């Protein structure tokens, strides 16, 4: 049923729970994994384009600094994915990975479509109300736009949250 599982990973505390769930499912279902990490210029990255209004024109040193910072983020992401792939492969699970630049929700759905995934595993941080409005919800976007089934792994819900969300929610 679920032979190709796409696993959306980020650098949050929740990623280990998502990865552990993927390993368990892949072993149980004899499935292949595709680990995905999306680099987004607006997700924890300081760039001259998004964070420094009014400081133009940029000088060459500024551009070089930000390019170096961006390349470092790319290398960190690839090392992160390679380490996770090594763990999954050592567990006997056929695993590949990719890292791309873009909007995370859209990118995850596009890769799932291209790779013909049967299932997407993604973490959910539990943002609600204004938090979800301002920060956005990648998992919500994926649930509503994915070409396949989606399994969300719930992170710690803030004590200020008013909804009681089950630990795992499945959406088709």
DRENVO-469148 format. One line per 8 residues: number of its first residue (from 0); their letters; for each residue x, y, z of N, C-alpha, C. Coordinates in pm, 1 decimal. Layout:
BEGIN
NUM> A> X:Y:Z:X:Y:Z:X:Y:Z | ... $
END
This chain:
BEGIN
0> XXXXXXXX> 82.1:-119.6:0.0:0.0:0.0:0.0:86.6:126.2:0.0 | 171.6:142.5:100.2:261.6:257.7:106.8:403.1:207.1:83.5 | 444.5:204.6:-42.8:576.3:153.4:-77.7:680.0:263.4:-95.7 | 633.5:385.5:-117.4:723.0:499.7:-137.3:680.1:610.0:-41.8 | 760.5:629.5:63.0:727.2:725.3:168.3:821.9:844.5:159.9 | 764.1:961.7:137.3:840.8:1085.6:137.3:840.3:1140.0:279.6 | 957.8:1172.3:331.7:971.2:1218.1:469.7:1023.4:1361.4:467.8 | 936.6:1456.2:505.6:975.0:1597.3:507.9:1042.5:1627.7:641.2 $
8> XXXXXXXX> 1169.3:1665.9:633.6:1246.7:1693.8:754.1:1293.2:1838.5:754.5 | 1293.5:1897.3:871.8:1353.4:2028.8:888.8:1451.1:2019.2:1004.8 | 1500.0:2129.7:1051.2:1599.9:2127.3:1158.5:1536.8:2152.6:1295.2 | 1406.1:2129.5:1308.6:1337.4:2152.6:1435.2:1355.1:2032.7:1528.6 | 1310.8:2049.0:1651.3:1315.5:1940.2:1749.6:1226.3:1823.7:1708.4 | 1126.9:1849.8:1628.7:1030.4:1748.9:1587.5:1085.6:1651.5:1482.9 | 1192.0:1687.5:1413.7:1239.2:1605.5:1302.6:1277.4:1464.5:1344.3 | 1328.2:1444.5:1464.4:1366.0:1309.4:1507.0:1242.9:1221.4:1524.1 $
16> XXXXXXXX> 1133.4:1276.4:1575.4:1008.5:1200.4:1586.8:957.9:1159.4:1448.9 | 963.7:1251.3:1353.7:918.7:1223.2:1217.6:1006.9:1114.9:1155.7 | 1137.6:1128.3:1172.7:1231.2:1030.9:1116.8:1210.7:892.8:1180.2 | 1194.3:886.8:1311.7:1171.4:758.8:1380.0:1043.0:691.6:1330.3 | 938.1:769.5:1310.4:812.0:715.7:1257.9:833.2:661.9:1116.4 | 912.1:732.4:1037.0:940.3:688.0:900.0:1016.2:555.8:899.9 | 1113.2:541.9:988.0:1190.9:417.3:996.9:1099.1:301.3:1035.0 | 1015.4:323.4:1135.6:923.0:218.7:1180.3:827.3:177.4:1068.2 $
24> XXXXXXXX> 768.6:274.9:1002.1:676.5:244.9:892.3:746.2:174.4:776.2 | 862.2:223.4:738.9:934.3:164.6:625.8:972.9:20.2:654.0 | 1016.1:-8.8:777.2:1049.1:-147.2:813.5:924.2:-234.9:808.5 | 816.8:-185.3:865.5:692.1:-261.2:871.4:634.3:-288.4:732.6 | 641.3:-188.4:645.8:578.4:-197.9:513.9:675.6:-237.3:402.2 | 803.3:-255.7:438.2:905.6:-285.8:338.4:906.2:-177.0:230.0 | 908.3:-52.6:274.1:896.3:62.5:184.0:1030.7:130.7:161.0 | 1034.6:213.9:59.2:1149.2:298.9:27.7:1122.5:436.8:86.4 $
32> XXXXXXXX> 1228.9:505.7:124.4:1215.4:641.1:177.8:1281.7:742.6:87.1 | 1221.3:859.2:80.5:1281.0:977.5:18.7:1281.3:1084.6:127.1 | 1400.3:1121.2:175.2:1413.5:1226.2:275.7:1425.5:1360.5:203.3 | 1346.3:1456.9:247.3:1342.0:1587.2:181.9:1366.9:1697.8:283.0 | 1455.8:1788.4:246.2:1479.2:1909.0:324.8:1466.7:2026.8:229.2 | 1385.5:2124.9:266.9:1363.7:2240.6:180.6:1431.1:2362.0:243.3 | 1519.3:2422.8:165.8:1580.9:2548.7:207.0:1488.7:2661.9:165.9 | 1451.3:2743.7:262.6:1362.9:2855.1:234.3:1430.0:2984.1:280.3 $
40> XXXXXXXX> 1436.5:3084.8:194.5:1500.7:3210.1:232.5:1431.0:3281.9:347.2 | 1308.2:3245.9:376.4:1237.3:3315.1:484.6:1225.8:3230.4:611.2 | 1295.8:3117.8:616.2:1287.9:3029.1:731.8:1419.2:3029.3:808.3 | 1434.5:3125.6:898.3:1550.8:3128.5:984.7:1679.1:3167.9:914.6 | 1670.8:3236.6:804.0:1790.1:3276.1:730.7:1789.6:3426.4:713.6 | 1900.6:3489.1:742.0:1911.8:3632.9:727.5:1972.9:3663.2:591.9 | 1900.9:3734.1:509.9:1954.0:3770.0:379.1:1932.9:3918.3:355.5 | 2013.0:3976.7:270.2:1995.3:4119.4:244.2:1863.4:4149.4:174.6 $
48> XXXXXXXX> 1810.3:4055.0:103.8:1686.7:4077.6:29.6:1566.6:4085.3:123.1 | 1564.8:4000.0:226.7:1447.2:3989.4:312.0:1458.3:4062.9:444.5 | 1578.1:4107.3:483.1:1588.2:4158.0:620.0:1649.2:4296.4:635.4 | 1694.4:4358.7:529.3:1763.6:4485.6:547.3:1706.3:4596.2:458.7 | 1578.8:4628.7:475.9:1523.5:4735.9:392.0:1594.0:4868.0:420.8 | 1614.1:4944.2:315.4:1672.6:5076.3:332.5:1823.9:5078.6:333.2 | 1890.2:4964.9:314.8:2036.1:4963.8:318.9:2097.7:4944.1:181.7 | 2020.1:4966.0:78.3:2069.5:4946.7:-57.3:2145.0:5070.7:-101.5 $
56> XXXXXXXX> 2237.3:5066.6:-191.8:2276.5:4946.9:-265.7:2371.9:4860.8:-184.1 | 2365.9:4731.4:-209.5:2456.0:4638.3:-142.7:2594.5:4649.1:-205.1 | 2693.4:4636.3:-121.9:2830.2:4635.3:-172.7:2875.2:4491.1:-191.3 | 2975.4:4471.6:-269.4:3024.6:4337.1:-303.0:3052.4:4254.3:-177.4 | 3107.4:4314.4:-72.8:3139.4:4241.0:49.4:3013.1:4184.9:115.9 | 2904.3:4262.6:110.5:2777.7:4214.9:166.5:2726.6:4094.1:89.8 | 2730.6:4102.8:-41.9:2684.5:3992.1:-125.4:2769.9:3868.6:-100.7 | 2900.9:3885.1:-95.8:2991.1:3772.1:-69.6:2962.0:3708.7:66.2 $
64> XXXXXXXX> 2937.7:3792.4:167.3:2906.7:3742.4:301.4:2780.4:3655.9:299.4 | 2674.6:3704.9:235.1:2548.7:3632.0:233.1:2555.8:3506.9:146.0 | 2631.8:3511.1:38.1:2652.0:3390.9:-43.2:2725.9:3283.4:36.3 | 2825.8:3325.4:111.5:2899.9:3231.4:196.2:2807.8:3171.8:302.8 | 2724.7:3256.2:362.2:2629.4:3210.2:463.4:2529.8:3112.4:401.2 | 2481.7:3141.2:281.3:2386.2:3054.0:213.3:2450.3:2919.5:179.6 | 2571.6:2921.7:127.5:2641.9:2796.3:94.6:2663.6:2711.1:219.2 | 2688.0:2776.6:330.3:2703.9:2704.6:456.6:2573.5:2635.8:496.2 $
72> XXXXXXXX> 2460.0:2704.8:479.4:2328.7:2644.6:509.1:2301.9:2525.6:417.3 | 2338.1:2538.7:289.3:2321.3:2427.5:195.4:2403.3:2306.4:238.9 | 2528.3:2329.8:274.7:2617.0:2220.2:316.5:2566.4:2154.1:444.9 | 2519.5:2233.7:539.8:2464.1:2179.0:664.2:2342.8:2091.2:635.1 | 2256.1:2138.0:548.1:2136.3:2061.4:512.4:2170.7:1929.7:446.4 | 2267.6:1930.4:355.1:2308.0:1807.1:287.3:2374.2:1708.7:384.3 | 2455.3:1760.8:475.5:2518.3:1673.5:576.4:2412.0:1612.5:668.3 | 2312.8:1690.7:704.4:2200.5:1645.3:786.7:2126.6:1531.3:716.7 $
80> XXXXXXXX> 2094.9:1550.2:588.5:2025.0:1447.3:511.2:2110.5:1322.5:492.6 | 2238.5:1340.5:467.1:2326.7:1225.2:448.3:2335.1:1141.9:576.1 | 2342.2:1208.5:691.4:2347.1:1136.8:819.3:2219.1:1055.7:841.2 | 2104.4:1115.0:812.7:1976.4:1044.0:827.8:1968.1:927.8:728.6 | 2014.3:949.8:606.0:2013.6:844.4:504.9:2101.9:727.9:548.1 | 2216.5:757.7:605.2:2306.4:652.5:653.0:2240.8:567.2:761.2 | 2166.7:630.9:851.5:2096.4:557.9:957.6:1990.6:466.0:897.2 | 1911.7:518.9:806.0:1804.7:439.2:744.3:1862.6:324.6:662.0 $
88> XXXXXXXX> 1967.4:351.0:586.7:2031.1:247.6:505.4:2090.1:137.8:593.1 | 2150.2:176.4:704.2:2205.3:78.2:798.2:2094.6:-8.9:857.7 | 1973.1:44.3:865.0:1858.6:-31.9:915.2:1797.6:-119.6:805.1 | 1857.8:-117.7:686.3:1810.3:-201.5:577.0:1699.3:-140.7:493.5 | 1682.6:-11.1:502.6:1575.0:56.6:429.7:1634.0:130.1:309.2 | 1586.8:99.9:188.5:1633.8:174.7:72.3:1594.3:322.0:87.2 | 1694.2:409.5:85.0:1669.6:550.5:114.7:1749.7:639.8:21.6 | 1684.6:745.9:-22.3:1752.1:850.0:-98.8:1711.1:983.6:-38.8 $
96> XXXXXXXX> 1777.8:1090.6:-82.8:1742.6:1221.2:-27.9:1757.6:1329.4:-132.7 | 1691.2:1441.3:-104.4:1704.8:1559.7:-188.1:1686.0:1683.5:-101.6 | 1752.0:1789.3:-142.8:1736.1:1919.6:-78.5:1711.5:2020.7:-188.9 | 1607.3:2101.2:-170.3:1577.2:2200.4:-272.9:1548.0:2334.9:-208.8 | 1550.7:2437.0:-290.8:1519.9:2572.4:-249.2:1377.0:2605.0:-289.5 | 1301.3:2665.5:-199.2:1166.8:2707.6:-235.8:1073.3:2717.8:-117.9 | 947.9:2731.3:-149.6:842.6:2732.0:-48.9:824.4:2587.8:-2.1 | 840.4:2558.4:127.5:838.6:2419.6:173.5:713.4:2340.0:137.3 $
104> XXXXXXXX> 595.5:2393.9:160.1:472.8:2319.4:130.6:462.0:2282.2:-15.5 | 482.2:2378.5:-101.2:474.8:2355.4:-245.3:583.3:2258.7:-291.3 | 703.8:2275.5:-241.4:815.3:2188.7:-281.1:791.1:2043.9:-240.3 | 740.9:2022.9:-120.2:712.5:1887.1:-72.0:609.0:1820.4:-162.0 | 504.1:1893.1:-196.2:399.6:1836.8:-282.8:452.4:1806.5:-423.0 | 537.0:1893.3:-477.4:594.2:1869.9:-609.9:684.9:1747.3:-610.8 | 767.9:1733.7:-509.5:856.6:1616.9:-503.5:774.5:1489.8:-487.2 | 671.1:1494.5:-403.6:584.4:1377.4:-385.0:522.0:1335.8:-517.8 $
112> XXXXXXXX> 480.4:1433.4:-596.0:419.6:1405.2:-725.8:523.5:1346.4:-822.1 | 639.6:1408.4:-830.8:745.8:1364.2:-922.3:797.7:1226.1:-886.4 | 813.9:1199.9:-757.4:869.1:1073.2:-709.8:761.4:964.3:-700.2 | 635.8:1000.6:-721.9:521.8:909.4:-710.3:509.0:850.6:-569.9 | 520.3:936.0:-470.8:507.5:892.4:-331.6:365.8:843.1:-304.1 | 356.8:740.9:-218.6:226.5:691.1:-174.0:184.0:756.5:-42.5 | 283.7:810.1:31.0:258.9:866.3:163.3:362.7:974.1:190.9 | 317.8:1081.8:254.6:408.4:1186.3:302.2:402.3:1186.0:454.3 $
120> XXXXXXXX> 517.9:1183.8:518.0:528.0:1200.8:663.1:581.0:1341.0:688.3 | 511.9:1415.6:773.5:551.7:1553.2:801.7:518.3:1585.9:946.1 | 600.3:1667.4:1007.5:574.9:1709.9:1144.4:476.0:1824.0:1149.2 | 409.7:1835.1:1263.0:315.7:1944.1:1287.6:348.5:2002.4:1423.6 | 378.5:2129.8:1426.7:421.6:2194.0:1550.7:306.5:2236.1:1640.9 | 186.0:2238.3:1589.0:72.3:2272.4:1674.2:37.1:2418.9:1677.2 | 83.6:2496.1:1577.9:43.0:2636.0:1572.3:-107.1:2644.6:1546.3 | -171.0:2735.7:1616.6:-313.8:2757.7:1595.3:-339.6:2907.7:1592.7 $
128> XXXXXXXX> -457.0:2943.5:1548.9:-500.7:3082.8:1553.3:-403.4:3177.6:1486.1 | -366.6:3284.8:1557.9:-278.0:3385.6:1501.5:-138.2:3331.5:1475.2 | -92.8:3239.6:1558.7:38.9:3179.4:1535.3:45.0:3112.6:1399.9 | -58.6:3037.0:1366.7:-63.0:2970.1:1236.2:-77.0:3073.6:1125.3 | -155.7:3177.3:1149.0:-176.4:3279.8:1048.0:-45.9:3351.2:1013.5 | 30.0:3391.1:1116.7:151.9:3467.8:1092.4:270.3:3379.6:1053.6 | 283.3:3265.0:1114.7:396.8:3178.0:1086.5:368.3:3087.8:967.5 | 242.6:3055.1:949.7:205.5:2965.8:840.8:204.7:2822.6:889.1 $
136> XXXXXXXX> 148.7:2737.6:810.3:145.4:2597.2:845.3:178.7:2515.1:722.1 | 299.9:2467.2:719.2:343.7:2385.6:607.1:264.4:2255.7:604.8 | 245.7:2194.9:721.7:172.9:2068.1:726.1:29.3:2086.0:677.4 | -33.6:2196.2:712.6:-170.1:2223.4:666.2:-173.9:2236.2:513.5 | -77.4:2306.5:458.6:-70.0:2320.5:312.9:-53.9:2183.1:247.7 | 37.4:2102.1:300.7:63.9:1971.1:242.4:-59.2:1882.3:250.3 | -128.2:1881.0:362.9:-249.3:1799.4:377.3:-351.6:1834.7:269.7 | -362.8:1963.0:237.9:-464.4:2007.0:142.4:-420.2:2003.9:-4.4 $
144> XXXXXXXX> -290.5:1988.4:-31.5:-243.2:1993.7:-169.6:-164.0:1870.4:-213.4 | -142.0:1776.9:-125.5:-59.9:1659.5:-158.3:-129.7:1568.5:-258.9 | -51.4:1502.0:-343.2:-107.6:1408.2:-439.9:-128.7:1268.4:-381.5 | -104.5:1253.9:-251.4:-115.4:1122.7:-187.6:-158.1:1141.2:-41.5 | -164.1:1032.2:32.1:-199.3:1038.9:174.3:-89.4:1109.6:252.7 | -128.3:1170.3:365.2:-34.6:1244.1:449.6:-52.2:1198.4:593.9 | 59.1:1170.6:658.6:58.6:1137.3:800.8:133.2:1247.7:872.8 | 62.6:1319.9:960.8:128.0:1426.5:1036.9:165.6:1373.0:1173.9 $
152> XXXXXXXX> 285.4:1407.1:1215.5:335.2:1369.0:1347.0:330.5:1493.9:1433.5 | 250.1:1489.0:1538.8:226.6:1604.8:1623.9:343.0:1626.9:1719.2 | 392.1:1750.4:1721.3:493.9:1790.4:1818.0:428.6:1831.0:1948.2 | 507.4:1888.9:2034.2:455.6:1937.0:2161.2:360.5:2052.6:2136.6 | 239.9:2042.5:2191.0:143.7:2150.1:2177.9:168.2:2247.9:2291.7 | 172.6:2375.4:2257.1:195.8:2479.2:2355.6:87.6:2474.6:2463.2 | 125.0:2498.0:2590.5:22.7:2499.8:2695.6:-78.6:2612.4:2676.3 | -45.2:2708.5:2589.6:-136.6:2818.9:2562.1:-233.8:2785.2:2451.2 $
160> XXXXXXXX> -214.2:2669.8:2387.5:-301.5:2629.5:2277.7:-436.6:2587.6:2332.9 | -540.2:2621.8:2260.2:-673.6:2588.2:2306.5:-725.4:2458.6:2248.5 | -657.7:2406.4:2142.3:-708.2:2280.4:2090.4:-628.0:2163.5:2142.4 | -698.1:2058.2:2164.6:-635.5:1933.4:2205.9:-624.9:1845.4:2083.2 | -504.6:1833.6:2028.4:-483.8:1759.5:1906.3:-427.3:1623.4:1940.8 | -478.4:1521.3:1874.1:-425.7:1388.7:1898.4:-280.7:1382.6:1854.1 | -207.9:1284.4:1904.3:-65.6:1275.5:1876.3:-38.5:1252.4:1727.2 | -120.1:1173.9:1663.6:-101.5:1148.4:1521.5:-235.4:1165.5:1452.2 $
168> XXXX> -237.1:1242.8:1345.9:-359.5:1261.0:1268.3:-332.0:1216.8:1126.0 | -423.6:1142.3:1069.5:-406.9:1093.6:933.3:-506.1:1165.2:844.2 | -458.4:1211.0:730.5:-545.9:1278.0:633.0:-528.5:1210.7:498.0 | -634.1:1198.8:424.6:-626.6:1141.5:289.3:-661.5:1247.2:189.2 $
END
